[in-house]
Amino acid sequence: MYATLKSGNSTFSNNSFLRALRGAGLAPASGDISGRLAYPETLDTAQLAKLRETLAGIAKSGKGWDAQGAERPLTWSEKLYLIEALAAVDAARGKNFPDAAALPALEIESLELAKLSRALTPRASDAPFAVEILKALLDRAAKGPIDADEAGKVLAQALAAVKGGDKEAAALDLLSASLKTPNGAVFATVAKSRAADALKEAGEAAEKADPSLKAKLLAAGVRQNESTWRPDVKLRHFKVVRELAGADAKNLARFEAIAALAGVPAGDTPGEMAADEANVLLLAGYQLFPGSEFNESLRAAKLMPGAGNTLVDYKQVYTRAELEAIRDHVRALAASGRTPGSSARELNLNEKILLAKTLDRLDAILAARFGATAASAPVPALALARLSMELSAGKLDAARALKAQETLLAHIAARPADAADADDILKLVLESVEGTPSEAAAYRSLSAALKGPAGKSLSDFARGAAESRAIALAEAAEEVIAPLKDSLVASGVRDGESAWRDSLKLRHYRLLREEIAAAKKTAAAQPAAALAAKLLPELEALAAAAGVATGDAPGEIAAELLNGPLQEGYTVFPGAIFNEQLRALGVMDPGSNNGIGDHKQVYTRQDVVKLKSFLGSILASGQGWEADGKTRRALTDAEKEAVETAARAADRALAAFDVNPRQARGFGMIPLAPMALAALPSVAPWMVFLALGAAAAYVAWRLLGKGAFAPEAEAPVRQSIAASTLGRSRRVELTARRMATAVNGGSFRSRFIGAGGTEFAEARPYAGEDRRDIDWKTSAKKGELYSKSSSSSATCPSCSSSTSPAPAASAPAARTSAPPSRTPPPCWRSRPPTPTSASARSSSPTASRP
């Protein structure tokens, strides 16, 4: 019995049950109330009988105790406990003392309904038994007054047990009969609640079978909104649901009869039906507008009573004049273009759409409930809202959607202030025309609108629309063109296998078009490629009209190539040490954060050279930083890989600043005539003068027509340096580890190749070397630029000195995975002549040019 007694003390408040046991001598006078010793350790048959008597006495008195120890009526939970405790005492006495004399049965009036509940609890799914309990409950109610709250609890328990089963109809008929008796009112509250639940269940079942019914139930005022049913049920609502649900509304007619007996109003007068339907609209306005300012505006116009903001706080019956006044109030609010209240602001599109819907519904309610009436006049401020409503309803095909876009753009041109509402509408238009022949025309129309007075307010939407559609076209092409994704990664349009660039520039649109056009396509890939070829130029034009940068400048290309690897450097080094080094270097803004967008978006050539030198010094030293930013330690593998990747990106970024070879030819033609005079002494003088004249004429043409001698900064930038070409570039600027100690001729091969030598070695295609190395004679013969290299014998510098200077800290990193060696180069005395092929030069250090 210990557990039963302890549970009793928990059920009654403030240890009052334990005190009652102590008063009856059934518990020690003292002891820790949370421990076992506070309760009797043994109970003989007499003590069990006394405990039974004590429990029965509490039940018969109908009194428990509050937290202060004062008497008050027993609660429902206390009555249920007493039933359980009395049953436990009888079971313990019968089990442990079978020879004890039987005790008389207990009939305690205050526990009658609790006994019914206790009997039904373990058999909650037994519908026939629940009907029997219901009969007993109704019989008890017929005999005289009973506690309405307790009767309602038992009734709810019984109705839940028969819900949806074949016994439900019989139980409902019993309840209907009971509600007609004098004491039937005790069941009204529970009966009304169960009927409302049944209405909701039938309506939701009907909506599941036919989703279009939700809008009808909302318009009829049966629903409060899209997700909630109205709390104040009326008999008319049962009729509406029964008509819409049909045969699926099982037992709903019985619940309607029960609701009528329980006092639910009919709600079928014109004023009541108008209130049902209109109040749902007004509540939606209250919920959408900030604070309670919408309702306060109704109260200020004497169109809403009280101070509450729930559905039942609006008027429950409207006259025609009152409903017309509400309609005029909503129309005036829409025409003002501002929200109500002291903190008024411009209406947003969602608010305008709600007001447009409210006006339409109020007109329909007035016509349906009070006969023909004049519709509210159009409100110009709601024109775009109504267009959005039409598009959202899916009423427009592609051609009509394009016409809707023209209407929208014309409206915005006349009323630029409405441009803020256009984004959502334009999105619906573009969704309607996507994949249709009208799509390209939609982009052209939007591009033209961007040049008008409202263009600035539309530019953000246009930029995002162009970018998202271009990426969608590319992804569709990637699905049917296997190597395309790799090509886009290599060209820099993609950041990786699973990510696109944060924002596309015009150059990327062109790269997308070029890569898709250049990819090898199967027959299945042709439609996607054709669609991309058709739309990408339009999307590029749209992006250009929206102000998207071209991205063609070398500094912008350098930023694309560098910022990803630099961000990876920030990621692998501790804290923000890597970015702090970049800030100290002057290639990152001092006050910037540490996201990829916080790096420079345009680099100068000097910036890139600084970066390359900085990265090379890290690799040369092989050291990174501890978290304090001062202590140096060996690079981790991840740090080394990140720095090497950034160094390779710096090499490619430098390539973006290279001068166009066509310009180099223009510069190189200038000394052609003097070179001819010096190199060909046997040529007739008239030929020399002819060559000089031709050179002068060419120089004049370049100066006056093409600006060949303009400063390098003014030289035209190549308009399409493919990122894939830059990715294949392997030119690395290398610096000699040791300077020559003598320049006089000797018997040893020199480290000087090119202008520093005296003997011609070979002519090779020009690859961006010093222009002074261009071999003009060979260039003239071949029709393209060639450079020359030469070699000479010189004293081996490494053999003439016992010490060698350490490599400069700014020496760039080699393109191999390992950092440059600090060991001085060996003596070349025993080596064969240095090879001068392009492959040898790419891996051999060269001396600085004079």
DOMARVO-869272 format. One record per residue (C-alpha): residue in three letters; x, y, z. Coordinates in steps of 0.02 Angstrom, whole numbers, padded with zeros to 5 digits, always signed. Layout:
BEGIN
ALAXYZ ...
***
This chain:
BEGIN
MET+00000+00000+00000 TYR+00151+00114+00011 ALA+00140+00168-00171 THR-00048+00199-00158 LEU-00031+00305-00002 LYS+00116+00404-00070 SER+00015+00438-00229 GLY-00127+00503-00120 ASN-00011+00627-00036 SER+00044+00687-00208 THR-00136+00705-00267 PHE-00194+00806-00118 SER-00105+00972-00090 ASN+00019+01021+00045 ASN+00036+00849+00129 SER-00145+00862+00187 PHE-00176+00678+00148 LEU-00029+00622+00255 ARG-00092+00729+00397 ALA-00263+00642+00382 LEU-00177+00472+00395 ARG-00081+00529+00548 GLY-00241+00593+00626 ALA-00318+00420+00603 GLY-00163+00337+00677 LEU-00118+00256+00512 ALA+00052+00341+00491 PRO+00197+00384+00607 ALA+00178+00551+00691 SER+00342+00612+00616 GLY+00464+00567+00480 ASP+00531+00627+00315 ILE+00378+00643+00204 SER+00479+00598+00049 GLY+00538+00433+00123 ARG+00458+00266+00155 LEU+00463+00286+00345 ALA+00331+00423+00337 TYR+00202+00288+00297 PRO+00151+00130+00392 GLU+00272-00015+00373 THR+00138-00147+00407 LEU-00052-00150+00400 ASP-00155-00287+00478 THR-00335-00324+00434 ALA-00401-00201+00563 GLN-00287-00063+00501 LEU-00340-00095+00322 ALA-00522-00082+00375 LYS-00484+00082+00463 LEU-00391+00147+00309 ARG-00544+00102+00203 GLU-00655+00196+00324 THR-00541+00349+00320 LEU-00541+00355+00129 ALA-00730+00332+00124 GLY-00751+00471+00252 ILE-00653+00593+00143 ALA-00758+00543-00008 LYS-00925+00559+00084 SER-00879+00730+00150 GLY-00843+00786-00027 LYS-00706+00897+00043 GLY-00521+00907+00011 TRP-00394+01038+00064 ASP-00312+01183-00024 ALA-00129+01235-00009 GLN-00166+01329+00152 GLY-00254+01179+00229 ALA-00429+01253+00213 GLU-00569+01139+00158 ARG-00637+01149-00020 PRO-00736+01030-00135 LEU-00646+00876-00197 THR-00570+00894-00369 TRP-00601+00770-00509 SER-00425+00699-00494 GLU-00447+00677-00305 LYS-00610+00583-00331 LEU-00529+00469-00460 TYR-00388+00436-00335 LEU-00510+00391-00196 ILE-00595+00265-00311 GLU-00426+00188-00352 ALA-00369+00187-00170 LEU-00529+00105-00105 ALA-00513-00031-00238 ALA-00330-00057-00190 VAL-00374-00077-00004 ASP-00509-00206-00043 ALA-00389-00301-00156 ALA-00250-00301-00025 ARG-00368-00359+00112 GLY-00438-00500+00006 LYS-00266-00558-00049 ASN-00175-00553+00117 PHE-00319-00589+00238 PRO-00437-00706+00145 ASP-00519-00765+00307 ALA-00565-00590+00364 ALA-00749-00546+00373 ALA-00820-00461+00217 LEU-00848-00275+00229 PRO-01008-00191+00165 ALA-01005-00114-00010 LEU-00980+00072-00019 GLU-01105+00181-00112 ILE-01040+00357-00106 GLU-01139+00486-00203 SER-00994+00603-00235 LEU-00899+00462-00322 GLU-01040+00403-00438 LEU-00976+00485-00596 ALA-00794+00451-00551 LYS-00837+00266-00541 LEU-00910+00272-00718 SER-00754+00357-00782 ARG-00640+00234-00692 ALA-00737+00088-00766 LEU-00722+00155-00943 THR-00538+00208-00937 PRO-00460+00034-00962 ARG-00591-00007-01096 ALA-00580+00153-01198 SER-00593+00059-01364 ASP-00741-00048-01310 ALA-00885+00042-01400 PRO-01027-00071-01335 PHE-00967-00047-01156 ALA-00954+00140-01187 VAL-01137+00141-01240 GLU-01181+00054-01076 ILE-01084+00185-00978 LEU-01173+00321-01076 LYS-01342+00244-01033 ALA-01294+00240-00848 LEU-01239+00422-00857 LEU-01400+00478-00942 ASP-01505+00378-00818 ARG-01415+00464-00674 ALA-01449+00633-00753 ALA-01634+00591-00772 LYS-01648+00558-00585 GLY-01597+00731-00531 PRO-01463+00867-00534 ILE-01283+00811-00558 ASP-01120+00903-00575 ALA-01116+00970-00754 ASP-00926+00973-00764 GLU-00906+00792-00707 ALA-01051+00735-00817 GLY-00969+00819-00964 LYS-00805+00728-00932 VAL-00890+00558-00932 LEU-00992+00604-01085 ALA-00837+00658-01181 GLN-00753+00495-01132 ALA-00900+00391-01195 LEU-00918+00487-01359 ALA-00731+00469-01393 ALA-00746+00280-01369 VAL-00885+00264-01501 LYS-00813+00395-01623 GLY-00819+00337-01803 GLY-00884+00165-01757 ASP-01047+00076-01790 LYS-01107+00119-01615 GLU-01088+00307-01638 ALA-01261+00332-01713 ALA-01344+00243-01567 ALA-01244+00346-01442 LEU-01291+00508-01530 ASP-01475+00461-01528 LEU-01464+00428-01340 LEU-01382+00597-01315 SER-01514+00687-01420 ALA-01651+00608-01315 SER-01563+00659-01154 LEU-01541+00840-01211 LYS-01731+00854-01222 THR-01753+00807-01037 PRO-01758+00937-00896 ASN-01581+00895-00839 GLY-01512+00877-01014 ALA-01433+01049-01010 VAL-01288+00979-00908 PHE-01228+00896-01069 ALA-01250+01050-01181 THR-01071+01115-01172 VAL-00990+00948-01213 ALA-01123+00909-01345 LYS-01092+01076-01431 SER-00903+01050-01428 ARG-00915+00874-01499 ALA-01033+00934-01636 ALA-00909+01072-01684 ASP-00768+00943-01692 ALA-00876+00832-01801 LEU-00909+00979-01918 LYS-00722+01011-01934 GLU-00682+00826-01962 ALA-00815+00810-02098 GLY-00755+00969-02183 GLU-00572+00918-02183 ALA-00617+00747-02252 ALA-00713+00830-02392 GLU-00567+00949-02428 LYS-00448+00804-02438 ALA-00557+00724-02570 ASP-00582+00890-02662 PRO-00455+01027-02620 SER-00561+01159-02707 LEU-00688+01148-02565 LYS-00572+01243-02446 ALA-00598+01406-02542 LYS-00787+01379-02540 LEU-00789+01346-02353 LEU-00683+01500-02325 ALA-00797+01608-02431 ALA-00950+01542-02337 GLY-00873+01592-02171 VAL-00862+01413-02107 ARG-00674+01426-02099 GLN-00587+01567-02009 ASN-00436+01562-02127 GLU-00335+01438-02229 SER-00276+01342-02077 THR-00408+01372-01943 TRP-00594+01334-01923 ARG-00703+01467-01845 PRO-00735+01444-01658 ASP-00917+01504-01658 VAL-01011+01366-01749 LYS-01187+01396-01816 LEU-01317+01276-01885 ARG-01298+01352-02058 HIS-01119+01290-02060 PHE-01177+01110-02041 LYS-01291+01131-02191 VAL-01150+01206-02296 VAL-01031+01062-02255 ARG-01165+00930-02282 GLU-01205+01002-02454 LEU-01021+01007-02504 ALA-00968+00841-02425 GLY-01122+00742-02478 ALA-01130+00561-02420 ASP-00957+00573-02342 ALA-01026+00680-02200 LYS-01069+00528-02093 ASN-01183+00564-01943 LEU-01165+00752-01977 ALA-01354+00772-01981 ARG-01363+00694-01806 PHE-01229+00813-01744 GLU-01325+00958-01820 ALA-01481+00903-01722 ILE-01377+00888-01562 ALA-01303+01062-01593 ALA-01478+01133-01611 LEU-01533+01051-01447 ALA-01375+01116-01364 GLY-01419+01295-01409 VAL-01312+01330-01563 PRO-01392+01477-01659 ALA-01460+01453-01833 GLY-01362+01599-01909 ASP-01466+01599-02069 THR-01532+01778-02076 PRO-01457+01892-02211 GLY-01370+01999-02080 GLU-01297+01848-01990 MET-01236+01766-02151 ALA-01161+01932-02207 ALA-01071+01944-02040 ASP-01004+01766-02052 GLU-00930+01800-02223 ALA-00872+01979-02198 ASN-00793+01955-02027 VAL-00675+01823-02094 LEU-00610+01956-02216 LEU-00593+02087-02080 LEU-00498+01967-01967 ALA-00377+01932-02110 GLY-00347+02120-02123 TYR-00311+02132-01938 GLN-00188+01986-01950 LEU-00096+02058-02101 PHE-00080+02240-02052 PRO+00041+02287-01912 GLY-00023+02293-01733 SER-00209+02316-01713 GLU-00216+02473-01821 PHE-00335+02397-01948 ASN-00464+02359-01815 GLU-00435+02525-01731 SER-00476+02613-01894 LEU-00641+02515-01900 ARG-00680+02566-01721 ALA-00639+02747-01759 ALA-00768+02738-01900 LYS-00892+02655-01778 LEU-00892+02497-01882 MET-00827+02381-01745 PRO-00878+02371-01562 GLY-00776+02329-01407 ALA-00589+02317-01390 GLY-00552+02135-01435 ASN-00474+02070-01595 THR-00549+01896-01617 LEU-00682+01839-01739 VAL-00822+01857-01612 ASP-00772+02037-01573 TYR-00839+02103-01739 LYS-01024+02137-01761 GLN-01118+01973-01780 VAL-01260+02049-01882 TYR-01242+02180-02020 THR-01368+02287-02108 ARG-01345+02337-02290 ALA-01290+02512-02239 GLU-01161+02446-02115 LEU-01086+02327-02242 GLU-01079+02465-02374 ALA-00992+02577-02247 ILE-00862+02442-02216 ARG-00835+02424-02403 ASP-00812+02612-02424 HIS-00691+02614-02278 VAL-00584+02477-02357 ARG-00589+02565-02527 ALA-00531+02729-02450 LEU-00388+02638-02365 ALA-00334+02560-02530 ALA-00346+02727-02622 SER-00236+02811-02492 GLY-00096+02688-02530 ARG-00044+02688-02348 THR-00074+02579-02196 PRO-00192+02646-02060 GLY-00135+02716-01894 SER-00002+02832-01828 SER+00143+02731-01898 ALA+00074+02734-02076 ARG+00185+02678-02220 GLU+00165+02632-02403 LEU+00056+02479-02432 ASN+00152+02327-02490 LEU+00091+02211-02627 ASN+00021+02079-02508 GLU-00082+02211-02419 LYS-00146+02279-02584 ILE-00195+02104-02641 LEU-00291+02076-02478 LEU-00382+02241-02498 ALA-00427+02199-02679 LYS-00493+02029-02627 THR-00590+02107-02482 LEU-00674+02234-02596 ASP-00724+02099-02720 ARG-00795+01987-02584 LEU-00889+02129-02499 ASP-00971+02171-02665 ALA-01018+01987-02686 ILE-01086+01975-02507 LEU-01192+02132-02529 ALA-01265+02063-02690 ALA-01297+01889-02619 ARG-01371+01941-02450 PHE-01456+02106-02488 GLY-01493+02101-02674 ALA-01420+02198-02820 THR-01305+02339-02769 ALA-01178+02450-02857 ALA-01003+02379-02860 SER-00861+02481-02787 ALA-00770+02592-02911 PRO-00598+02534-02973 VAL-00449+02590-02869 PRO-00296+02634-02977 ALA-00178+02592-02834 LEU-00240+02412-02841 ALA-00209+02385-03027 LEU-00049+02284-03002 ALA-00127+02188-02858 ARG-00269+02132-02972 LEU-00145+02084-03108 SER-00051+01980-02981 MET-00213+01896-02929 GLU-00250+01848-03109 LEU-00076+01777-03135 SER-00080+01682-02969 ALA-00244+01603-03017 GLY-00159+01527-03170 LYS-00284+01606-03290 LEU-00153+01665-03416 ASP-00064+01563-03549 ALA+00108+01616-03612 ALA+00043+01739-03742 ARG-00077+01821-03621 ALA+00058+01824-03485 LEU+00170+01920-03606 LYS+00028+02042-03634 ALA+00008+02056-03446 GLN+00193+02099-03433 GLU+00172+02238-03561 THR+00025+02305-03461 LEU+00128+02297-03303 LEU+00277+02388-03377 ALA+00165+02521-03455 HIS+00082+02547-03285 ILE+00251+02565-03199 ALA+00310+02687-03333 ALA+00158+02795-03292 ARG+00168+02766-03103 PRO+00352+02735-03056 ALA+00302+02732-02873 ASP+00219+02563-02902 ALA+00379+02482-02964 ALA+00409+02409-02791 ASP+00258+02295-02820 ALA+00322+02231-02986 ASP+00447+02098-02932 ASP+00322+01966-02878 ILE+00214+01998-03031 LEU+00361+01988-03150 LYS+00411+01825-03069 LEU+00239+01754-03106 VAL+00251+01817-03286 LEU+00421+01737-03316 GLU+00361+01575-03238 SER+00213+01577-03359 VAL+00321+01603-03515 GLU+00467+01492-03465 GLY+00507+01366-03601 THR+00383+01443-03723 PRO+00417+01541-03884 SER+00368+01698-03789 GLU+00511+01686-03665 ALA+00642+01780-03767 ALA+00515+01918-03802 ALA+00482+01935-03616 TYR+00667+01964-03583 ARG+00678+02092-03724 SER+00527+02185-03658 LEU+00600+02190-03483 SER+00769+02248-03550 ALA+00682+02393-03637 ALA+00588+02439-03478 LEU+00751+02449-03381 LYS+00798+02600-03486 GLY+00642+02693-03429 PRO+00603+02797-03273 ALA+00570+02644-03164 GLY+00721+02547-03227 LYS+00824+02570-03071 SER+00691+02493-02960 LEU+00675+02343-03077 SER+00861+02312-03098 ASP+00885+02200-02946 PHE+00745+02085-03002 ALA+00808+02082-03181 ARG+00985+02042-03125 GLY+00926+01897-03018 ALA+00805+01832-03150 ALA+00938+01832-03286 GLU+01064+01744-03175 SER+00947+01609-03110 ARG+00880+01571-03284 ALA+01055+01564-03359 ILE+01110+01441-03225 ALA+00953+01337-03252 LEU+00992+01328-03439 ALA+01171+01278-03402 GLU+01119+01143-03280 ALA+00994+01074-03405 ALA+01134+01067-03534 GLU+01253+00985-03409 GLU+01131+00841-03387 VAL+01144+00793-03571 ILE+01321+00854-03610 ALA+01439+00753-03502 PRO+01600+00858-03509 LEU+01512+01026-03495 LYS+01523+01040-03306 ASP+01712+01016-03307 SER+01727+01149-03443 LEU+01625+01272-03342 VAL+01731+01238-03188 ALA+01889+01267-03289 SER+01820+01427-03365 GLY+01776+01497-03194 VAL+01588+01508-03218 ARG+01568+01373-03087 ASP+01658+01383-02921 GLY+01664+01194-02915 GLU+01569+01035-02952 SER+01423+01086-02842 ALA+01429+01276-02836 TRP+01409+01421-02956 ARG+01490+01591-02942 ASP+01410+01708-02816 SER+01361+01824-02958 LEU+01379+01812-03146 LYS+01455+01951-03248 LEU+01426+01980-03433 ARG+01586+01887-03474 HIS+01515+01731-03390 TYR+01359+01736-03498 ARG+01471+01737-03652 LEU+01577+01597-03580 LEU+01421+01493-03548 ARG+01366+01518-03727 GLU+01539+01478-03796 GLU+01566+01323-03690 ILE+01395+01251-03732 ALA+01421+01289-03916 ALA+01595+01212-03916 ALA+01546+01053-03821 LYS+01523+00893-03918 LYS+01336+00859-03920 THR+01232+00707-03951 ALA+01062+00716-04035 ALA+00979+00711-03864 ALA+01080+00864-03811 GLN+01033+00971-03960 PRO+00868+01041-03890 ALA+00949+01100-03727 ALA+01096+01174-03823 ALA+00980+01261-03947 LEU+00875+01336-03808 ALA+01031+01399-03720 ALA+01098+01473-03883 LYS+00932+01563-03908 LEU+00907+01631-03732 LEU+01082+01665-03666 PRO+01108+01819-03779 GLU+00941+01888-03719 LEU+00988+01855-03538 GLU+01157+01938-03563 ALA+01071+02091-03637 LEU+00950+02092-03490 ALA+01093+02081-03366 ALA+01184+02222-03456 ALA+01029+02331-03449 ALA+01017+02292-03263 GLY+01192+02361-03237 VAL+01290+02199-03221 ALA+01476+02230-03245 THR+01562+02162-03400 GLY+01699+02076-03301 ASP+01820+02090-03449 ALA+01951+02199-03366 PRO+02110+02106-03320 GLY+02090+02161-03139 GLU+01915+02084-03131 ILE+01975+01922-03210 ALA+02118+01919-03085 ALA+01993+01938-02943 GLU+01893+01789-03007 LEU+02049+01682-03015 LEU+02122+01737-02849 ASN+01981+01762-02725 GLY+01929+01580-02711 PRO+02106+01517-02675 LEU+02138+01664-02557 GLN+01979+01623-02461 GLU+02039+01444-02447 GLY+02200+01513-02374 TYR+02099+01606-02242 THR+02006+01444-02204 VAL+02158+01331-02176 PHE+02268+01452-02078 PRO+02220+01482-01895 GLY+02106+01627-01852 ALA+02113+01769-01977 ILE+02303+01767-01989 PHE+02309+01741-02177 ASN+02191+01887-02211 GLU+02285+01997-02089 GLN+02443+01964-02190 LEU+02349+02014-02348 ARG+02289+02174-02265 ALA+02466+02215-02209 LEU+02521+02184-02388 GLY+02393+02309-02451 VAL+02295+02187-02559 MET+02144+02180-02445 ASP+02048+02326-02370 PRO+02099+02360-02189 GLY+01921+02366-02122 SER+01853+02217-02219 ASN+01779+02060-02148 ASN+01833+01883-02192 GLY+01707+01823-02321 ILE+01750+01787-02502 GLY+01660+01946-02552 ASP+01774+02048-02438 HIS+01926+02021-02549 LYS+01961+02148-02685 GLN+01847+02132-02834 VAL+01973+02216-02949 TYR+02162+02192-02937 THR+02302+02293-03014 ARG+02451+02206-03090 GLN+02553+02272-02944 ASP+02430+02189-02824 VAL+02454+02023-02909 VAL+02643+02039-02911 LYS+02637+02075-02724 LEU+02528+01924-02695 LYS+02640+01813-02797 SER+02793+01871-02704 PHE+02705+01847-02536 LEU+02649+01671-02579 GLY+02820+01628-02646 SER+02902+01686-02485 ILE+02787+01572-02384 LEU+02831+01422-02491 ALA+03016+01467-02491 SER+03019+01477-02301 GLY+02905+01327-02278 GLN+02832+01413-02125 GLY+02659+01467-02071 TRP+02597+01547-01911 GLU+02531+01493-01744 ALA+02364+01562-01684 ASP+02451+01713-01604 GLY+02503+01773-01776 LYS+02685+01794-01724 THR+02758+01623-01688 ARG+02812+01534-01847 ARG+02801+01347-01873 ALA+02809+01225-02017 LEU+02668+01231-02145 THR+02537+01096-02132 ASP+02496+00996-02287 ALA+02331+01088-02306 GLU+02414+01258-02289 LYS+02549+01213-02413 GLU+02422+01151-02539 ALA+02316+01308-02518 VAL+02466+01423-02542 GLU+02524+01326-02696 THR+02349+01337-02769 ALA+02345+01525-02737 ALA+02518+01543-02815 ARG+02459+01454-02972 ALA+02307+01568-02975 ALA+02422+01718-02963 ASP+02518+01655-03115 ARG+02357+01643-03213 ALA+02302+01813-03150 LEU+02463+01891-03213 ALA+02427+01816-03384 ALA+02266+01917-03388 PHE+02372+02076-03389 ASP+02479+02024-03538 VAL+02485+02142-03688 ASN+02393+02082-03843 PRO+02524+02009-03965 ARG+02450+02115-04104 GLN+02503+02270-04010 ALA+02676+02197-03986 ARG+02692+02179-04175 GLY+02650+02363-04193 PHE+02788+02414-04074 GLY+02910+02296-04155 MET+02888+02367-04329 ILE+02957+02535-04274 PRO+03144+02485-04274 LEU+03125+02376-04429 ALA+03198+02503-04552 PRO+03353+02548-04449 MET+03383+02363-04419 ALA+03374+02334-04606 LEU+03502+02473-04634 ALA+03622+02397-04508 ALA+03597+02216-04556 LEU+03598+02235-04745 PRO+03742+02352-04792 SER+03740+02290-04971 VAL+03562+02347-05004 ALA+03542+02491-05127 PRO+03516+02660-05043 TRP+03349+02687-05129 MET+03287+02526-05050 VAL+03342+02587-04879 PHE+03252+02751-04901 LEU+03099+02657-04963 ALA+03101+02549-04806 LEU+03122+02700-04696 GLY+02975+02785-04780 ALA+02865+02632-04760 ALA+02910+02621-04576 ALA+02873+02805-04552 ALA+02705+02786-04639 TYR+02662+02635-04531 VAL+02711+02728-04373 ALA+02602+02876-04423 TRP+02456+02758-04456 ARG+02477+02679-04286 LEU+02492+02847-04200 LEU+02346+02930-04286 GLY+02232+02782-04314 LYS+02264+02648-04185 GLY+02360+02734-04048 ALA+02502+02607-04042 PHE+02609+02719-03933 ALA+02472+02761-03810 PRO+02514+02717-03630 GLU+02488+02534-03589 ALA+02344+02574-03473 GLU+02248+02644-03622 ALA+02278+02495-03734 PRO+02118+02404-03779 VAL+02083+02255-03670 ARG+02055+02088-03753 GLN+01867+02067-03748 SER+01864+01880-03724 ILE+02011+01802-03633 ALA+01940+01629-03608 ALA+01969+01571-03431 SER+02006+01399-03499 THR+02152+01476-03595 LEU+02213+01561-03438 GLY+02196+01395-03348 ARG+02314+01314-03472 SER+02442+01451-03454 ARG+02601+01387-03374 ARG+02710+01539-03385 VAL+02805+01565-03224 GLU+02916+01713-03189 LEU+03078+01648-03115 THR+03222+01747-03042 ALA+03404+01692-03038 ARG+03458+01627-02871 ARG+03632+01702-02892 MET+03696+01852-02989 ALA+03848+01836-03100 THR+04010+01903-03025 ALA+04089+01942-03190 VAL+04030+01994-03362 ASN+04188+01965-03460 GLY+04195+01824-03586 GLY+04271+01660-03530 SER+04276+01475-03561 PHE+04120+01431-03460 ARG+03939+01433-03508 SER+03846+01580-03435 ARG+03679+01578-03346 PHE+03628+01724-03457 ILE+03512+01672-03598 GLY+03441+01800-03719 ALA+03496+01981-03719 GLY+03633+01948-03592 GLY+03728+01831-03710 THR+03835+01869-03861 GLU+03811+01714-03970 PHE+03646+01678-04059 ALA+03570+01514-03998 GLU+03400+01496-04082 ALA+03239+01582-04140 ARG+03076+01527-04062 PRO+02893+01584-04064 TYR+02868+01741-03961 ALA+02792+01699-03790 GLY+02785+01869-03706 GLU+02970+01893-03669 ASP+03060+02060-03670 ARG+03017+02148-03832 ARG+03202+02183-03859 ASP+03226+01997-03892 ILE+03107+01996-04042 ASP+03192+01929-04199 TRP+03117+02044-04329 LYS+03201+01962-04476 THR+03130+01791-04436 SER+02963+01871-04388 ALA+02951+01952-04560 LYS+02987+01786-04646 LYS+02867+01682-04541 GLY+02725+01809-04533 GLU+02716+01799-04342 LEU+02825+01855-04199 TYR+02982+01758-04155 SER+03108+01794-04018 LYS+03293+01753-04015 SER+03405+01684-03880 SER+03594+01688-03867 SER+03729+01621-03752 SER+03907+01664-03707 SER+04053+01597-03608 ALA+04079+01679-03441 THR+04164+01646-03278 CYS+04058+01528-03174 PRO+03998+01637-03029 SER+03973+01493-02912 CYS+04153+01437-02935 SER+04228+01608-02902 SER+04152+01631-02731 SER+04147+01521-02580 THR+03985+01597-02516 SER+03820+01625-02600 PRO+03682+01744-02555 ALA+03517+01671-02496 PRO+03372+01684-02615 ALA+03270+01842-02603 ALA+03116+01832-02496 SER+03013+01895-02640 ALA+03064+01757-02759 PRO+02909+01676-02832 ALA+02866+01497-02792 ALA+02909+01363-02919 ARG+02761+01274-02999 THR+02811+01109-02922 SER+02732+01046-02762 ALA+02891+01071-02660 PRO+02956+01244-02610 PRO+03111+01312-02698 SER+03277+01245-02633 ARG+03389+01360-02535 THR+03547+01269-02596 PRO+03654+01374-02716 PRO+03663+01305-02893 PRO+03812+01191-02926 CYS+03960+01238-03033 TRP+03917+01224-03216 ARG+04099+01194-03268 SER+04074+01010-03301 ARG+03902+01031-03378 PRO+03863+01031-03563 PRO+03797+01192-03640 THR+03630+01245-03566 PRO+03483+01190-03675 THR+03383+01335-03743 SER+03222+01248-03788 ALA+03060+01316-03718 SER+03039+01167-03603 ALA+03212+01188-03530 ARG+03187+01373-03500 SER+03024+01342-03409 SER+03116+01248-03274 SER+03282+01342-03271 PRO+03313+01506-03179 THR+03358+01658-03283 ALA+03452+01813-03233 SER+03366+01979-03214 ARG+03366+02079-03371 PRO+03468+02242-03375 
***
